[in-house]
Amino acid sequence: MSKGYTLRYSIIQFGNEKNGIGESKHEAKKIHGGRSPKFHSFGTKTRYFGVINDFVEKMYEKSIKRVNHVRREDLIEFLEEKASRTTRNTMRTNMAALRKFFQSSAWRERNDLLEAIDKKYHYILDLAMESGEAKPFTNPERVIEKMKQVQNKSIASIQDAASSLQESYTGSHSFRVNYAQRRFQELIEKGLSEKEALKIITKELGHNRIRMAKSYVSR
């Protein structure tokens, strides 16, 4: 029963069951319908174990030590925090690592965690940065006005508008940074404390942790 497994023991189980180094990834994909259930290179193993160990240590910090004690919200909070300080490509790797981890036998009764990743996949990616750290536009209004002149209202049009105005383009996430910084200043000027302002911004941005809003404000 999975309820008897500690999180650290589940890492050992994962390593034993998913180790495909030396095996043909191509053959594994054919056998398993296009996606191998194992990892087949030392590079992938290093990346996956880094994510998994980080996840387990975060759970232990919250006094969560057993597989059956991990809640969906604990997993999503972990992913949200990761996404707040990394890129979308890295988050794809993080979620792939955790999906493979939760497919090992120690987690066989926790399909709800796999479902949580699938359900929140695009939400988590949207929180991550598109390329490097998202920086605020110096003049977001001009970027928006320029976009109105572009026929296609898409991510590409944001990049075109920013480029034509010689703005540094680090993704559409820049508008969220602009909003957080302006909203923070507005709330401080109204007499709220830094903590109170960050709590409000955190809620307005749809996050759960103040440190995410703080990271936007400090850029």
Backbone as ProteinMPNN parsed JSONL, in Angstrom:
{"seq_chain_A": "MSKGYTLRYSIIQFGNEKNGIGESKHEAKKIHGGRSPKFHSFGTKTRYFGVINDFVEKMYEKSIKRVNHVRREDLIEFLEEKASRTTRNTMRTNMAALRKFFQSSAWRERNDLLEAIDKKYHYILDLAMESGEAKPFTNPERVIEKMKQVQNKSIASIQDAASSLQESYTGSHSFRVNYAQRRFQELIEKGLSEKEALKIITKELGHNRIRMAKSYVSR", "coords_chain_A": {"N_chain_A": [[0.845, -1.198, 0.0], [0.548, 2.208, -0.804], [0.405, 4.052, 1.253], [2.192, 3.329, 3.184], [4.677, 4.144, 2.419], [7.497, 6.222, 2.791], [8.376, 9.497, 1.619], [11.051, 9.719, 0.875], [11.792, 7.081, 0.566], [10.242, 6.524, -1.624], [11.639, 7.757, -3.64], [13.802, 6.065, -4.006], [12.455, 3.803, -4.944], [11.501, 4.844, -7.333], [13.921, 5.321, -8.731], [14.838, 2.698, -9.068], [12.862, 1.532, -10.657], [12.476, 3.137, -12.924], [14.813, 3.413, -14.29], [16.319, 3.504, -17.273], [18.733, 3.605, -18.521], [21.075, 2.637, -20.89], [19.288, 1.044, -22.144], [17.304, 0.806, -25.13], [15.8, 3.725, -26.119], [14.2, 4.198, -28.291], [13.088, 1.674, -28.847], [11.68, 1.305, -26.482], [9.768, 3.304, -26.701], [8.292, 2.319, -28.849], [7.195, 0.017, -27.751], [5.648, 1.042, -25.667], [3.765, 2.704, -26.796], [4.648, 5.197, -27.901], [5.734, 6.818, -25.893], [8.271, 6.58, -23.605], [8.344, 4.974, -20.416], [10.526, 5.301, -18.842], [13.735, 6.84, -17.926], [16.457, 7.59, -20.073], [19.03, 8.597, -20.233], [22.015, 9.923, -18.676], [21.984, 12.652, -18.367], [19.243, 13.329, -18.387], [18.464, 11.86, -16.155], [19.868, 13.208, -14.115], [18.658, 15.77, -14.227], [15.952, 15.119, -13.679], [16.081, 13.867, -11.141], [17.007, 16.005, -9.684], [14.792, 17.754, -9.664], [12.901, 16.085, -8.405], [14.081, 15.473, -5.916], [14.135, 18.054, -4.863], [11.382, 18.582, -4.681], [10.598, 16.623, -2.775], [12.122, 17.422, -0.546], [10.976, 19.917, -0.053], [8.458, 19.107, 0.744], [9.087, 17.755, 3.124], [9.945, 19.914, 4.615], [7.522, 20.988, 5.217], [6.603, 19.22, 6.987], [5.513, 16.986, 5.812], [5.728, 13.718, 5.196], [5.028, 11.289, 4.113], [3.764, 9.405, 1.336], [0.942, 9.292, 1.082], [0.179, 11.583, 2.38], [0.626, 13.824, 0.912], [-0.889, 16.569, -0.537], [-2.996, 17.703, -3.235], [-2.938, 20.483, -3.423], [-0.485, 21.026, -2.216], [1.324, 20.096, -4.102], [0.689, 21.764, -6.337], [1.298, 24.261, -5.262], [4.046, 23.997, -4.951], [4.81, 23.805, -7.658], [3.931, 26.287, -8.591], [5.617, 28.029, -7.213], [8.081, 27.281, -8.267], [7.643, 27.988, -10.947], [7.541, 30.739, -10.768], [10.099, 31.639, -10.85], [11.482, 30.704, -13.044], [11.916, 29.468, -16.46], [9.575, 28.648, -19.146], [10.358, 26.36, -20.593], [11.965, 25.043, -18.737], [10.044, 24.518, -16.794], [8.446, 22.709, -18.151], [10.152, 20.518, -18.163], [10.325, 20.117, -15.385], [7.677, 19.371, -14.744], [7.433, 17.095, -16.302], [9.285, 15.446, -15.058], [8.109, 15.096, -12.5], [5.711, 13.888, -13.233], [6.609, 11.423, -14.213], [7.751, 10.464, -11.896], [5.484, 10.185, -10.223], [4.332, 8.088, -11.471], [5.564, 5.827, -10.677], [5.624, 2.789, -8.682], [5.304, 3.336, -5.957], [3.565, 5.406, -5.851], [1.162, 4.57, -6.863], [-1.454, 4.723, -6.005], [-2.042, 7.343, -6.149], [-3.193, 8.759, -8.344], [-4.5, 11.108, -8.485], [-2.663, 13.146, -8.242], [-1.263, 13.111, -10.628], [-3.367, 13.81, -12.273], [-3.788, 16.378, -11.333], [-1.505, 17.732, -12.242], [-1.901, 17.54, -15.008], [-4.292, 18.971, -15.262], [-3.598, 21.532, -14.406], [-1.545, 22.214, -16.053], [-1.167, 24.095, -18.282], [-1.773, 26.436, -16.96], [0.323, 26.587, -15.077], [2.5, 26.797, -16.832], [1.943, 29.282, -17.902], [2.552, 30.925, -15.809], [5.262, 30.871, -15.733], [8.36, 32.227, -17.055], [8.893, 33.419, -20.38], [11.321, 33.736, -21.783], [14.226, 33.815, -20.268], [14.361, 36.095, -17.47], [11.345, 37.776, -16.893], [11.016, 41.139, -17.691], [9.792, 44.387, -16.794], [8.025, 46.517, -19.117], [9.251, 49.708, -20.159], [7.44, 51.579, -20.913], [4.488, 50.552, -20.966], [1.997, 51.34, -21.996], [2.518, 52.51, -24.487], [3.384, 50.284, -25.882], [1.046, 48.754, -25.949], [-0.611, 50.474, -27.411], [0.752, 50.467, -29.807], [0.374, 47.834, -30.567], [-2.263, 47.853, -31.347], [-2.126, 48.735, -33.876], [-1.271, 46.652, -35.279], [-2.24, 43.982, -37.316], [-2.605, 41.29, -36.54], [-3.569, 40.241, -33.451], [-1.691, 38.994, -31.322], [0.765, 36.977, -29.521], [3.034, 37.323, -31.05], [2.578, 39.862, -32.11], [2.93, 41.477, -29.891], [5.655, 41.213, -29.496], [6.578, 42.355, -31.883], [5.591, 44.984, -31.595], [6.948, 45.81, -29.281], [9.594, 45.601, -30.158], [9.684, 47.538, -32.205], [9.532, 49.804, -30.713], [11.833, 49.803, -29.4], [11.868, 48.489, -26.992], [12.852, 46.222, -24.42], [12.175, 42.923, -24.995], [10.805, 40.411, -23.138], [8.792, 38.628, -23.112], [5.158, 38.169, -22.882], [4.608, 38.171, -20.244], [5.702, 40.375, -19.154], [3.816, 42.425, -18.886], [2.418, 41.653, -16.619], [4.345, 42.054, -14.689], [4.652, 44.833, -14.893], [2.078, 45.586, -14.032], [2.068, 44.608, -11.366], [4.113, 46.162, -10.186], [3.18, 48.811, -10.488], [0.737, 48.663, -9.152], [1.611, 48.038, -6.593], [2.993, 50.398, -5.86], [0.857, 52.165, -5.893], [-0.746, 51.153, -3.794], [0.955, 51.43, -1.609], [1.178, 54.194, -1.522], [-1.339, 54.762, -0.643], [-1.162, 54.226, 1.969], [-0.877, 51.634, 2.912], [0.914, 48.893, 4.381], [4.011, 47.309, 3.319], [3.726, 44.511, 3.403], [0.927, 44.198, 3.492], [0.224, 45.308, 1.031], [1.507, 43.545, -0.728], [0.102, 41.213, -0.19], [-2.419, 41.792, -1.248], [-1.774, 42.161, -3.97], [-0.799, 39.635, -4.574], [-3.139, 38.085, -4.412], [-4.652, 39.301, -6.441], [-3.176, 38.661, -8.682], [-3.611, 36.015, -8.833], [-2.081, 34.191, -7.454], [-0.708, 32.138, -4.757], [1.256, 32.595, -2.921], [3.068, 35.107, -1.21], [5.7, 35.689, -1.852], [5.939, 35.421, -4.584], [4.615, 37.632, -5.724], [6.252, 39.545, -4.615], [8.629, 39.034, -5.95], [8.044, 40.027, -8.483], [7.661, 42.762, -7.965], [10.165, 43.569, -7.154], [11.769, 43.586, -9.416]], "CA_chain_A": [[0.0, 0.0, 0.0], [1.376, 3.408, -0.904], [0.384, 4.836, 2.484], [3.304, 2.933, 4.037], [5.933, 4.612, 1.877], [7.955, 7.58, 3.036], [8.72, 10.16, 0.366], [12.438, 9.42, 0.515], [11.82, 5.709, 0.048], [9.625, 6.543, -2.954], [12.689, 8.137, -4.591], [14.554, 4.832, -4.276], [11.595, 3.005, -5.806], [11.501, 5.501, -8.643], [15.208, 5.061, -9.376], [14.928, 1.288, -9.437], [11.866, 1.16, -11.663], [12.471, 3.985, -14.118], [16.157, 3.516, -14.851], [16.415, 2.876, -18.588], [20.041, 3.897, -19.1], [21.612, 1.438, -21.53], [18.212, 0.444, -22.928], [16.933, 1.593, -26.301], [14.63, 4.588, -25.945], [13.359, 3.993, -29.468], [12.335, 0.432, -28.648], [10.75, 1.527, -25.366], [8.66, 4.104, -27.23], [7.455, 1.447, -29.673], [6.494, -0.905, -26.861], [4.722, 1.756, -24.786], [2.862, 3.594, -27.524], [5.167, 6.511, -28.248], [6.393, 7.514, -24.779], [8.929, 5.636, -22.702], [8.077, 5.226, -18.993], [11.811, 5.378, -18.145], [14.688, 7.831, -18.416], [17.446, 6.821, -20.83], [20.346, 9.237, -20.284], [22.469, 10.462, -17.395], [21.554, 14.044, -18.299], [17.835, 13.329, -17.967], [18.431, 11.366, -14.77], [20.33, 14.29, -13.24], [17.619, 16.808, -14.179], [14.745, 14.604, -13.032], [16.323, 13.67, -9.711], [17.11, 17.328, -9.067], [13.416, 18.212, -9.426], [12.233, 15.187, -7.454], [14.664, 15.705, -4.587], [13.669, 19.372, -4.427], [9.978, 18.411, -4.295], [10.533, 15.854, -1.525], [12.642, 18.245, 0.544], [9.962, 20.936, 0.245], [7.397, 18.451, 1.51], [9.592, 17.507, 4.479], [9.95, 21.198, 5.315], [6.149, 21.215, 5.661], [6.299, 18.056, 7.836], [4.826, 15.97, 5.006], [6.777, 12.717, 5.038], [4.534, 10.064, 3.491], [3.114, 9.548, 0.033], [-0.499, 9.554, 1.175], [-0.072, 12.859, 3.05], [0.803, 14.915, -0.043], [-2.155, 17.048, -1.082], [-2.904, 18.334, -4.558], [-2.543, 21.885, -3.259], [0.948, 21.065, -1.92], [1.993, 19.934, -5.389], [0.494, 22.962, -7.154], [2.059, 25.349, -4.635], [5.443, 23.744, -5.306], [4.984, 24.148, -9.063], [3.766, 27.732, -8.719], [6.842, 28.683, -6.736], [9.098, 27.004, -9.284], [7.33, 28.752, -12.156], [7.744, 32.169, -10.53], [11.508, 32.011, -10.994], [12.168, 29.97, -14.103], [11.337, 29.588, -17.8], [8.583, 27.638, -19.52], [11.027, 25.111, -20.96], [12.374, 24.378, -17.501], [8.84, 24.011, -16.137], [8.036, 21.489, -18.86], [11.016, 19.454, -17.633], [9.929, 19.865, -13.998], [6.416, 18.625, -14.694], [7.694, 15.768, -16.869], [9.962, 14.672, -14.01], [7.152, 14.733, -11.461], [4.755, 12.935, -13.806], [7.272, 10.118, -14.235], [7.899, 10.085, -10.487], [4.19, 9.746, -9.706], [3.936, 6.865, -12.174], [6.237, 4.676, -10.078], [4.7, 1.977, -7.885], [5.052, 3.924, -4.636], [2.514, 6.417, -5.993], [0.123, 4.01, -7.726], [-2.775, 5.111, -5.509], [-2.131, 8.806, -6.169], [-3.467, 9.278, -9.685], [-5.014, 12.474, -8.356], [-1.558, 14.088, -8.422], [-1.058, 13.169, -12.075], [-4.495, 14.579, -12.811], [-3.585, 17.784, -10.955], [-0.516, 18.289, -13.168], [-2.538, 17.677, -16.322], [-5.321, 20.015, -15.205], [-2.98, 22.84, -14.182], [-0.336, 22.28, -16.889], [-1.05, 25.358, -19.014], [-1.773, 27.492, -15.943], [1.679, 26.666, -14.54], [3.368, 27.328, -17.884], [1.661, 30.705, -18.064], [3.208, 31.643, -14.71], [6.704, 30.868, -15.969], [8.86, 33.25, -17.97], [9.036, 32.906, -21.738], [12.737, 33.66, -22.146], [14.927, 34.52, -19.215], [13.492, 36.734, -16.482], [10.463, 38.792, -17.467], [11.288, 42.502, -17.249], [8.673, 45.278, -17.137], [8.236, 47.495, -20.179], [9.429, 51.059, -19.623], [6.2, 52.296, -21.204], [3.564, 49.529, -21.478], [0.897, 51.945, -22.766], [2.958, 52.691, -25.872], [3.412, 48.947, -26.49], [-0.352, 48.391, -26.206], [-1.094, 51.324, -28.503], [1.394, 49.987, -31.028], [-0.255, 46.563, -30.905], [-3.542, 48.133, -32.011], [-1.841, 49.002, -35.277], [-0.88, 45.379, -35.876], [-3.456, 43.251, -37.683], [-2.74, 40.082, -35.728], [-3.461, 40.487, -32.012], [-1.125, 37.748, -30.815], [2.05, 37.134, -28.833], [3.981, 37.861, -32.036], [2.353, 41.3, -32.256], [3.556, 42.115, -28.727], [7.083, 41.262, -29.781], [6.777, 43.344, -32.951], [5.362, 46.317, -31.048], [8.053, 46.116, -28.358], [10.813, 45.783, -30.946], [9.626, 48.807, -32.934], [9.693, 50.883, -29.735], [13.133, 49.54, -28.768], [11.657, 47.943, -25.646], [13.405, 44.888, -24.22], [11.061, 41.969, -24.986], [11.051, 39.169, -22.404], [7.552, 37.868, -23.094], [3.935, 38.865, -22.484], [4.633, 38.219, -18.788], [6.156, 41.717, -18.772], [2.667, 43.225, -18.471], [2.113, 41.283, -15.232], [5.35, 42.734, -13.865], [4.24, 46.249, -14.873], [0.888, 45.723, -13.189], [2.443, 44.402, -9.97], [4.908, 47.292, -9.714], [2.332, 49.999, -10.384], [-0.262, 48.42, -8.106], [2.335, 48.114, -5.332], [3.226, 51.806, -5.571], [-0.451, 52.749, -5.609], [-1.195, 50.712, -2.464], [1.866, 52.037, -0.624], [0.8, 55.607, -1.432], [-2.597, 54.813, 0.1], [-0.852, 54.038, 3.376], [-0.767, 50.233, 3.292], [2.27, 48.413, 4.607], [4.517, 46.483, 2.216], [3.133, 43.174, 3.506], [-0.482, 44.303, 3.12], [0.175, 45.55, -0.417], [1.894, 42.314, -1.411], [-0.997, 40.258, -0.043], [-3.459, 42.174, -2.212], [-1.267, 41.89, -5.316], [-0.74, 38.18, -4.71], [-4.504, 37.626, -4.7], [-5.082, 39.832, -7.739], [-2.45, 37.955, -9.734], [-4.038, 34.62, -8.833], [-1.078, 33.344, -6.815], [-0.98, 31.753, -3.373], [2.361, 32.94, -2.029], [3.48, 36.504, -1.298], [7.043, 35.823, -2.433], [5.819, 35.527, -6.033], [4.344, 39.039, -5.997], [7.45, 40.294, -4.223], [9.64, 38.891, -7.0], [7.674, 40.947, -9.56], [7.843, 44.145, -7.51], [11.598, 43.884, -6.973], [12.527, 43.557, -10.682]], "C_chain_A": [[0.88, 1.247, 0.0], [1.434, 4.19, 0.39], [1.536, 4.474, 3.415], [4.63, 3.489, 3.584], [6.255, 6.021, 2.358], [8.338, 8.19, 1.684], [10.142, 9.818, -0.069], [12.576, 7.99, 0.001], [11.23, 5.673, -1.36], [10.622, 6.969, -4.027], [13.506, 6.911, -4.983], [13.765, 3.938, -5.22], [11.594, 3.548, -7.228], [12.783, 5.181, -9.408], [15.342, 3.635, -9.863], [14.036, 0.943, -10.627], [12.0, 1.918, -12.977], [13.836, 4.127, -14.778], [16.233, 2.749, -16.174], [17.728, 3.169, -19.281], [20.649, 2.603, -19.635], [20.562, 0.703, -22.348], [17.851, 1.371, -24.078], [15.663, 2.41, -26.038], [13.659, 4.392, -27.099], [12.49, 2.754, -29.309], [11.298, 0.595, -27.542], [9.538, 2.324, -25.832], [7.719, 3.237, -28.061], [6.602, 0.529, -28.798], [5.389, -0.203, -26.086], [3.896, 2.819, -25.499], [3.347, 5.012, -27.719], [5.852, 7.28, -27.141], [6.989, 6.491, -23.822], [8.617, 5.978, -21.249], [9.36, 5.421, -18.181], [12.616, 6.585, -18.614], [15.876, 7.067, -18.993], [18.812, 7.49, -20.935], [20.713, 9.771, -18.906], [22.04, 11.912, -17.234], [20.115, 14.158, -17.809], [17.707, 12.884, -16.52], [18.819, 12.475, -13.803], [19.264, 15.368, -13.088], [16.397, 16.335, -13.399], [14.943, 14.435, -11.53], [16.491, 14.998, -8.99], [15.737, 17.869, -8.71], [12.751, 17.395, -8.331], [12.765, 15.385, -6.043], [14.217, 17.042, -4.006], [12.227, 19.279, -3.925], [9.874, 17.706, -2.936], [11.033, 16.68, -0.347], [11.655, 19.344, 0.935], [8.819, 20.341, 1.059], [7.849, 18.191, 2.954], [9.645, 18.801, 5.293], [8.568, 21.53, 5.871], [5.649, 20.071, 6.545], [5.425, 17.028, 7.123], [5.875, 14.921, 4.642], [6.328, 11.443, 4.336], [3.731, 10.364, 2.234], [1.646, 9.94, 0.163], [-0.834, 10.87, 1.876], [0.083, 14.055, 2.107], [-0.552, 15.299, -0.628], [-1.933, 17.661, -2.46], [-2.423, 19.771, -4.433], [-1.066, 22.034, -2.899], [1.755, 20.98, -3.211], [1.887, 21.21, -6.223], [1.261, 24.149, -6.583], [3.538, 25.22, -4.97], [5.714, 24.176, -6.745], [4.847, 25.654, -9.299], [5.033, 28.463, -8.307], [7.978, 28.487, -7.738], [8.898, 27.906, -10.502], [7.635, 30.229, -11.996], [9.18, 32.606, -10.773], [12.248, 31.242, -12.086], [11.414, 30.125, -15.424], [10.342, 28.465, -18.07], [9.232, 26.312, -19.885], [11.457, 24.327, -19.733], [11.171, 23.795, -16.778], [8.296, 22.776, -16.843], [8.846, 20.296, -18.362], [10.608, 19.092, -16.206], [8.667, 19.013, -13.921], [6.561, 17.232, -15.293], [8.351, 14.869, -15.824], [8.979, 14.204, -12.94], [6.099, 13.755, -11.976], [5.359, 11.533, -13.8], [7.441, 9.576, -12.817], [6.591, 9.508, -9.942], [3.657, 8.507, -10.416], [4.648, 5.633, -11.633], [5.313, 4.02, -9.058], [4.375, 2.573, -6.523], [3.867, 4.887, -4.668], [1.287, 5.882, -6.719], [-1.296, 4.377, -7.277], [-3.0, 6.623, -5.563], [-2.28, 9.339, -7.587], [-3.987, 10.706, -9.648], [-3.915, 13.513, -8.567], [-1.195, 14.213, -9.905], [-2.145, 14.009, -12.726], [-4.336, 16.065, -12.513], [-2.58, 18.452, -11.884], [-1.149, 18.53, -14.53], [-3.529, 18.84, -16.34], [-4.707, 21.409, -15.128], [-1.782, 23.096, -15.105], [-0.162, 23.648, -17.551], [-1.065, 26.559, -18.059], [-0.355, 27.688, -15.39], [2.633, 27.242, -15.586], [3.181, 28.827, -18.063], [2.313, 31.536, -16.967], [4.706, 31.781, -14.944], [7.078, 31.931, -16.993], [9.13, 32.647, -19.34], [10.498, 32.782, -22.158], [13.532, 34.488, -21.155], [13.935, 35.134, -18.242], [12.657, 37.812, -17.145], [10.767, 40.151, -16.848], [10.112, 43.392, -17.615], [9.032, 46.163, -18.319], [8.43, 48.864, -19.539], [8.164, 51.888, -19.837], [5.188, 51.315, -21.805], [2.42, 50.096, -22.308], [1.273, 52.116, -24.241], [2.987, 51.35, -26.6], [1.999, 48.52, -26.867], [-0.911, 49.186, -27.377], [-0.52, 50.861, -29.845], [0.748, 48.685, -31.492], [-1.573, 46.771, -31.655], [-3.358, 48.385, -33.498], [-1.461, 47.73, -36.034], [-2.124, 44.546, -36.125], [-3.67, 42.026, -36.807], [-2.555, 40.42, -34.26], [-2.988, 39.188, -31.351], [0.155, 38.04, -30.055], [3.078, 37.74, -29.794], [3.817, 39.359, -32.177], [2.929, 42.061, -31.074], [5.041, 42.276, -28.981], [7.386, 42.307, -30.848], [6.64, 44.764, -32.415], [6.513, 46.743, -30.144], [9.332, 46.419, -29.128], [10.827, 47.137, -31.643], [9.822, 49.999, -32.022], [11.017, 50.771, -28.976], [12.978, 49.182, -27.29], [12.31, 46.562, -25.577], [12.255, 43.899, -24.086], [11.458, 40.692, -24.26], [9.761, 38.377, -22.235], [6.371, 38.69, -22.62], [3.815, 38.977, -20.967], [5.054, 39.606, -18.285], [5.01, 42.586, -18.28], [2.272, 42.907, -17.025], [3.087, 41.971, -14.272], [5.016, 44.213, -13.753], [3.07, 46.464, -13.925], [1.269, 45.622, -11.714], [3.188, 45.609, -9.413], [4.057, 48.546, -9.53], [1.309, 49.856, -9.263], [0.383, 48.524, -6.723], [2.538, 49.576, -4.922], [1.93, 52.499, -5.179], [-0.918, 52.411, -4.199], [-0.335, 51.312, -1.356], [1.49, 53.508, -0.42], [-0.52, 55.794, -0.684], [-2.394, 54.557, 1.594], [-0.758, 52.598, 3.833], [0.696, 49.877, 3.538], [2.704, 47.571, 3.414], [3.853, 45.109, 2.227], [1.673, 43.183, 3.078], [-0.63, 44.475, 1.611], [0.491, 44.269, -1.186], [0.809, 41.247, -1.311], [-2.09, 40.525, -1.069], [-3.02, 41.822, -3.627], [-1.209, 40.385, -5.576], [-2.103, 37.621, -5.093], [-4.946, 38.067, -6.08], [-4.4, 39.127, -8.906], [-2.809, 36.477, -9.796], [-3.017, 33.66, -8.261], [-1.495, 33.013, -5.381], [0.084, 32.244, -2.399], [2.845, 34.368, -2.293], [4.818, 36.653, -2.017], [6.998, 35.949, -3.964], [5.54, 36.975, -6.439], [5.57, 39.887, -5.685], [8.533, 40.22, -5.298], [9.338, 39.805, -8.19], [8.021, 42.383, -9.186], [9.311, 44.534, -7.465], [12.396, 43.907, -8.271], [12.768, 44.965, -11.228]], "O_chain_A": [[1.859, 1.313, 0.743], [2.397, 4.92, 0.625], [1.835, 5.227, 4.342], [5.628, 3.331, 4.287], [5.399, 6.905, 2.337], [8.594, 7.467, 0.721], [10.402, 9.646, -1.26], [13.381, 7.719, -0.891], [11.668, 4.883, -2.197], [10.48, 6.592, -5.19], [13.859, 6.739, -6.15], [14.315, 3.383, -6.171], [11.675, 2.793, -8.197], [12.741, 4.815, -10.582], [15.891, 3.384, -10.936], [14.416, 0.155, -11.493], [11.668, 1.383, -14.035], [13.985, 4.892, -15.731], [16.214, 1.518, -16.197], [17.838, 3.004, -20.496], [20.727, 1.602, -18.924], [20.898, -0.163, -23.156], [18.069, 2.58, -24.003], [14.596, 1.856, -25.771], [12.443, 4.417, -26.91], [11.295, 2.784, -29.603], [10.179, 0.091, -27.646], [8.413, 2.056, -25.411], [6.499, 3.393, -27.992], [5.426, 0.3, -29.083], [4.32, -0.773, -25.867], [3.385, 3.738, -24.859], [2.544, 5.945, -27.705], [6.493, 8.296, -27.408], [6.278, 5.636, -23.294], [8.623, 7.153, -20.882], [9.301, 5.675, -16.978], [12.239, 7.266, -19.568], [16.259, 6.021, -18.469], [19.676, 6.997, -21.66], [19.843, 10.037, -18.076], [21.764, 12.365, -16.123], [19.803, 14.969, -16.937], [16.938, 13.459, -15.75], [18.163, 12.659, -12.778], [18.988, 15.83, -11.981], [15.87, 17.064, -12.558], [14.079, 14.813, -10.738], [16.156, 15.11, -7.811], [15.524, 18.377, -7.609], [12.113, 17.948, -7.435], [11.994, 15.457, -5.086], [13.952, 17.152, -2.809], [11.891, 19.828, -2.876], [9.139, 18.155, -2.056], [10.439, 16.647, 0.731], [11.515, 19.665, 2.115], [8.277, 20.992, 1.953], [7.077, 18.388, 3.892], [9.42, 18.792, 6.503], [8.442, 22.254, 6.859], [4.456, 19.954, 6.821], [4.683, 16.286, 7.766], [6.798, 15.197, 3.875], [7.159, 10.601, 3.998], [3.114, 11.42, 2.093], [1.164, 10.814, -0.558], [-2.005, 11.239, 1.962], [-0.285, 15.175, 2.462], [-1.273, 14.449, -1.151], [-0.827, 18.081, -2.801], [-1.604, 20.231, -5.228], [-0.451, 23.047, -3.232], [2.738, 21.698, -3.392], [2.89, 21.684, -6.758], [1.813, 24.953, -7.335], [4.207, 26.217, -5.24], [6.718, 24.831, -7.024], [5.569, 26.224, -10.117], [5.466, 29.403, -8.974], [8.738, 29.413, -8.02], [9.843, 28.504, -11.016], [7.954, 30.907, -12.973], [9.457, 33.8, -10.889], [13.474, 31.138, -12.065], [10.403, 30.824, -15.497], [10.271, 27.478, -17.338], [8.718, 25.252, -19.529], [11.333, 23.103, -19.689], [11.254, 22.705, -16.211], [7.743, 21.888, -16.194], [8.31, 19.207, -18.162], [10.547, 17.915, -15.852], [8.589, 18.063, -13.142], [5.898, 16.293, -14.854], [8.024, 13.687, -15.713], [9.016, 13.046, -12.524], [5.645, 12.886, -11.232], [4.693, 10.569, -13.423], [7.292, 8.378, -12.576], [6.591, 8.469, -9.281], [2.643, 7.942, -10.006], [4.374, 4.516, -12.072], [4.334, 4.625, -8.622], [3.29, 2.343, -5.99], [3.243, 5.151, -3.641], [0.446, 6.669, -7.152], [-2.229, 4.344, -8.079], [-4.017, 7.125, -5.083], [-1.572, 10.265, -7.984], [-3.927, 11.427, -10.643], [-4.188, 14.626, -9.015], [-0.859, 15.3, -10.376], [-1.877, 14.815, -13.616], [-4.701, 16.912, -13.329], [-2.769, 19.604, -12.277], [-0.962, 19.585, -15.136], [-3.596, 19.596, -17.308], [-5.23, 22.357, -15.713], [-1.083, 24.097, -14.945], [0.88, 24.285, -17.393], [-0.435, 27.58, -18.334], [0.111, 28.819, -15.253], [3.478, 28.078, -15.265], [4.135, 29.554, -18.339], [2.596, 32.717, -17.167], [5.343, 32.694, -14.42], [6.224, 32.462, -17.703], [9.548, 31.494, -19.444], [10.869, 31.815, -22.825], [13.511, 35.718, -21.2], [12.776, 34.722, -18.203], [13.18, 38.66, -17.867], [10.776, 40.296, -15.626], [9.486, 43.175, -18.652], [10.195, 46.52, -18.507], [7.843, 49.152, -18.496], [7.854, 52.782, -19.049], [5.044, 51.253, -23.026], [1.921, 49.432, -23.216], [0.451, 51.894, -25.13], [2.657, 51.273, -27.783], [1.768, 47.994, -27.956], [-1.603, 48.636, -28.234], [-1.203, 50.862, -30.869], [0.595, 48.465, -32.693], [-1.948, 45.956, -32.497], [-4.299, 48.269, -34.283], [-1.344, 47.728, -37.259], [-2.973, 44.417, -35.243], [-4.791, 41.755, -36.38], [-1.471, 40.849, -33.866], [-3.798, 38.389, -30.881], [0.583, 39.189, -29.949], [3.893, 38.572, -29.395], [4.807, 40.071, -32.348], [3.379, 43.195, -31.242], [5.619, 43.33, -28.719], [8.351, 43.061, -30.722], [7.45, 45.638, -32.724], [6.996, 47.873, -30.22], [10.059, 47.358, -28.806], [11.856, 47.811, -31.672], [10.224, 51.074, -32.468], [11.287, 51.531, -28.046], [13.82, 49.515, -26.456], [12.317, 45.824, -26.561], [11.443, 44.015, -23.168], [12.347, 39.97, -24.712], [9.645, 37.555, -21.327], [6.536, 39.761, -22.036], [3.025, 39.772, -20.458], [4.795, 39.964, -17.136], [5.19, 43.393, -17.368], [1.84, 43.796, -16.291], [2.704, 42.413, -13.189], [5.082, 44.79, -12.668], [3.066, 47.397, -13.122], [0.847, 46.446, -10.903], [2.924, 46.034, -8.288], [4.197, 49.257, -8.535], [1.046, 50.803, -8.521], [-0.23, 49.04, -5.788], [2.285, 49.946, -3.775], [1.901, 53.312, -4.256], [-1.426, 53.277, -3.486], [-0.842, 51.66, -0.29], [1.483, 54.006, 0.706], [-0.783, 56.872, -0.152], [-3.334, 54.658, 2.383], [-0.576, 52.346, 5.025], [1.599, 50.49, 2.969], [1.877, 47.167, 2.596], [3.462, 44.599, 1.177], [1.227, 42.274, 2.378], [-1.5, 43.865, 0.99], [-0.171, 43.947, -2.172], [0.619, 40.464, -2.242], [-2.62, 39.599, -1.682], [-3.793, 41.253, -4.398], [-1.533, 39.924, -6.671], [-2.21, 36.785, -5.99], [-5.553, 37.288, -6.815], [-4.974, 39.008, -9.989], [-2.369, 35.764, -10.699], [-3.063, 32.461, -8.536], [-2.486, 33.53, -4.864], [-0.154, 32.303, -1.193], [3.008, 34.781, -3.44], [5.039, 37.642, -2.715], [7.909, 36.515, -4.568], [6.147, 37.49, -7.379], [5.883, 40.832, -6.409], [9.258, 41.186, -5.538], [10.259, 40.304, -8.837], [8.599, 43.123, -9.981], [9.662, 45.688, -7.706], [13.587, 44.216, -8.244], [13.387, 45.121, -12.28]]}, "name": "protein", "num_of_chains": 1, "seq": "MSKGYTLRYSIIQFGNEKNGIGESKHEAKKIHGGRSPKFHSFGTKTRYFGVINDFVEKMYEKSIKRVNHVRREDLIEFLEEKASRTTRNTMRTNMAALRKFFQSSAWRERNDLLEAIDKKYHYILDLAMESGEAKPFTNPERVIEKMKQVQNKSIASIQDAASSLQESYTGSHSFRVNYAQRRFQELIEKGLSEKEALKIITKELGHNRIRMAKSYVSR"}
